[in-house]
């Protein structure tokens, strides 16, 4: 739990710096809002999707495969950015 707290704190504190680096200071407020909106959407839709996968397959393995696949997809999107 300590390492989770450390890494989550680092991510939270660096979010605005990363957004400024990619999008510029003039778009920071909009980018922060969109970032929080997508984060909230993920928190809203994640548990129902996980429950549907668990009920469909009657095991929890597909949930982890789905989450891992989404992480790989986000890595692909990030690697295509200039």
VMD Tcl script that draws the C-alpha trace (Angstrom):
set ca {
  {0.00 0.00 0.00}
  {2.90 2.33 0.59}
  {4.21 1.95 -2.95}
  {0.70 2.48 -4.34}
  {0.40 5.71 -2.38}
  {3.80 6.92 -3.52}
  {3.20 6.18 -7.20}
  {-0.34 7.55 -7.16}
  {0.93 10.74 -5.54}
  {3.64 11.07 -8.18}
  {1.09 10.56 -10.96}
  {-1.29 13.09 -9.46}
  {1.38 15.73 -9.04}
  {2.81 15.23 -12.53}
  {-0.52 15.19 -14.40}
  {-0.65 18.94 -15.00}
  {3.02 19.04 -16.03}
  {2.49 16.28 -18.58}
  {-0.60 18.02 -19.96}
  {1.31 21.31 -20.30}
  {4.16 19.49 -22.03}
  {1.87 17.86 -24.60}
  {-0.79 20.53 -25.09}
  {0.65 23.83 -23.91}
  {-0.19 26.15 -21.06}
  {-3.07 27.83 -22.88}
  {-5.00 24.52 -23.06}
  {-4.25 23.34 -19.52}
  {-7.68 24.06 -18.02}
  {-9.55 22.33 -20.84}
  {-7.16 19.38 -20.85}
  {-7.46 18.99 -17.08}
  {-11.24 18.98 -17.32}
  {-11.25 16.42 -20.10}
  {-8.73 14.29 -18.21}
  {-10.90 14.29 -15.08}
  {-14.02 13.60 -17.16}
  {-12.50 10.50 -18.74}
  {-11.18 9.38 -15.35}
  {-14.65 9.75 -13.86}
  {-16.20 7.90 -16.78}
  {-13.77 5.03 -16.24}
  {-14.63 4.94 -12.53}
  {-18.32 4.97 -13.38}
  {-18.27 2.28 -16.08}
  {-15.47 0.02 -14.82}
  {-17.30 -1.87 -12.06}
  {-20.44 -2.67 -14.11}
  {-18.30 -3.93 -17.01}
  {-16.26 -6.06 -14.60}
  {-19.46 -7.47 -13.10}
  {-20.82 -8.33 -16.55}
  {-17.59 -10.12 -17.44}
  {-17.67 -12.04 -14.16}
  {-21.28 -13.12 -14.66}
  {-20.64 -14.03 -18.29}
  {-17.64 -16.28 -17.63}
  {-18.26 -17.15 -13.95}
  {-14.62 -16.38 -13.14}
  {-12.50 -13.29 -12.63}
  {-9.73 -13.93 -15.18}
  {-11.44 -12.04 -18.05}
  {-11.62 -8.92 -15.87}
  {-7.83 -8.84 -15.57}
  {-7.37 -9.60 -19.28}
  {-9.76 -6.77 -20.17}
  {-7.98 -4.32 -17.86}
  {-4.59 -5.37 -19.21}
  {-5.83 -4.98 -22.77}
  {-7.01 -1.46 -22.04}
  {-3.60 -0.63 -20.57}
  {-1.87 -1.93 -23.71}
  {-4.28 0.08 -25.85}
  {-3.49 3.25 -23.91}
  {0.23 2.51 -24.29}
  {-0.23 2.26 -28.06}
  {-2.07 5.60 -28.10}
  {0.64 7.24 -26.00}
  {3.44 5.87 -28.16}
  {1.92 7.40 -31.30}
  {1.95 10.90 -29.81}
  {4.80 13.14 -30.97}
}
mol new
graphics top color blue
foreach p $ca { graphics top sphere $p radius 0.5 }
foreach p [lrange $ca 0 end-1] q [lrange $ca 1 end] { graphics top cylinder $p $q radius 0.2 }
display resetview
